[in-house]
């Protein structure tokens, strides 16, 4: 586990329902980011196809 320093990002990415999906992220402060969720960064952040890193926010999957 993470307590031992294990890299859990590959396992998390493998089980993520968000990666590869088009998303809208409601950011703290009211801003909104949109794009495709492409990967989980080395700090656990969600990375969009625009190379924007999302560290905190509410993620909504867009199906249209």
HELIX and SHEET records of a PDB file:
HELIX    1   1 UNK A    2  UNK A    4  5                                   3    
HELIX    2   2 UNK A    9  UNK A   15  1                                   7    
SHEET    1   A 5 UNK A  53  UNK A  54  0                                        
SHEET    2   A 5 UNK A  46  UNK A  48 -1                                        
SHEET    3   A 5 UNK A  32  UNK A  40 -1                                        
SHEET    4   A 5 UNK A  22  UNK A  26 -1                                        
SHEET    5   A 5 UNK A  58  UNK A  61 -1                                        
END                                                                             
